[in-house]
């Protein structure tokens, strides 16, 4: 893996999202649920340094509230375990 | 379109243009639930995009395929086409198109939305043919070169349907603005395709807006879109490049661009701001999250 892919993977790992090998030719990668393997979306590898963590951190609330992430609920659970207070507030905010 | 036409060395761009026309005009099947192509109804009401014609004095240039190009002109033209990227010989562009199918399969709310995405994909592949022909006419090595999109806007995570809707509304609209700028291009092959590419990209943007409208019609969807907007808004404004780019005056003097980065960005921002407010979204600070001012 390249440094930027390592960075993207590390950013998603706490939320229970796996960055899978190349989804299509070249520079795009599939996001999968680390528990059930469902496809969750995609990401490219030309993000700027530091951007992946910033983006994922900015969307933890969406995962906590179930607006992003797998239907199996794994990312919502993980978001809740990372910061329970923040996750609870997100669920209220996005109710 | 017949496969024979696609394999022709001298592909008829007018024929391709007709392919994107309103199916109902030809008594043919209704596409995309009657919504496709999205540009027809809006262009029927008048020109939706702002005037981007050049307002400064500059020399007259006019080059066509096969002409000897000045070195500086050629360098800038190639740079422009590398950024454009929609070429059949560009594997990374085809990779991006693959993600469109993938995202639709994974995140689209219903089959109707997936069908619209497939119409979008078909039209982008039409552009891949058109720009392939332009590239071949310019430099066969370039026509076959893999050039991944360098801008981060093409690589942002799409892990909600709203992300994909923002991508189309904002990033495809960027393409429409640039294609409009080619109406007066000194490079004839670009001038010839400009109107088709402009309206198609505008239609792709409208498709994204159509999806966003449905998302924002629900309270949770509106909150989701509001949360995602700063990410996409900053990227979209960044796509026009730095306002003080040293290349801009050269592009304008050679007739490859009509306006500078800051002017086209401002016109774009005016347009998208009105559309975003109409959805009930609050606009982010235009400097928030920006990388290229």
Contacts between the chains, C-beta under 8 A, distances in Angstrom:
chain1	res1	chain2	res2	distance
A	17	B	159	7.8
A	23	B	98	7.0
A	23	B	99	6.2
A	23	B	102	5.9
A	24	B	94	7.5
A	24	B	95	4.0
A	24	B	96	7.4
A	24	B	97	7.8
A	24	B	98	3.1
A	24	B	99	5.5
A	24	B	102	6.9
A	25	B	91	4.9
A	25	B	92	6.7
A	25	B	94	6.0
A	25	B	95	3.7
A	25	B	98	6.8
A	26	B	91	5.9
A	26	B	92	4.4
A	26	B	95	4.3
A	26	B	146	7.0
A	26	B	148	5.8
A	27	B	92	5.8
A	27	B	95	6.3
A	27	B	148	4.7
A	27	B	149	7.6
A	27	B	155	7.0
A	28	B	95	5.4
A	28	B	96	6.6
A	28	B	98	7.2
A	28	B	99	4.8
A	28	B	155	7.8
A	30	B	102	6.9
A	31	B	157	7.0
A	31	B	159	5.8
A	39	B	102	7.2
A	39	B	105	7.6
A	39	B	106	4.5
A	40	B	106	6.9
A	40	B	159	5.3
A	41	B	103	6.4
A	41	B	106	6.2
A	41	B	107	6.4
A	41	B	157	6.3
A	41	B	158	4.8
A	41	B	159	3.5
A	41	B	160	7.3
A	41	B	163	7.2
A	42	B	99	4.7
A	42	B	102	5.9
A	42	B	103	6.1
A	42	B	157	7.4
A	42	B	158	5.6
A	42	B	159	8.0
A	43	B	155	6.7
A	43	B	156	7.5
A	43	B	157	4.2
A	43	B	158	7.4
A	43	B	159	7.8
A	44	B	96	8.0
A	44	B	149	7.6
A	44	B	154	6.1
A	44	B	155	2.7
A	44	B	156	7.4
A	45	B	155	6.5
A	46	B	148	6.6
A	46	B	149	6.6
A	46	B	150	6.1
A	46	B	151	7.3
A	46	B	152	5.7
A	46	B	154	6.9
A	46	B	155	4.3
A	47	B	152	5.3
A	47	B	155	5.3
A	47	B	156	7.3
A	48	B	152	5.4
A	48	B	291	6.4
A	51	B	152	6.5
A	55	B	156	7.1
A	55	B	157	6.2
A	55	B	231	6.4
A	56	B	157	7.6
A	58	B	231	7.0
A	59	B	159	7.6
A	59	B	227	7.4
A	59	B	228	7.7
A	61	B	227	7.0
A	62	B	160	7.0
A	62	B	224	6.6
A	62	B	227	6.0
A	62	B	228	7.8
A	67	B	160	6.5
A	67	B	220	6.8
A	67	B	223	7.9
A	67	B	224	4.8
A	67	B	227	7.9
A	68	B	159	5.2
A	68	B	160	4.9
A	69	B	159	7.6
A	93	B	223	7.1
A	94	B	220	6.0
A	94	B	223	5.3
A	94	B	224	7.2
A	95	B	220	7.7
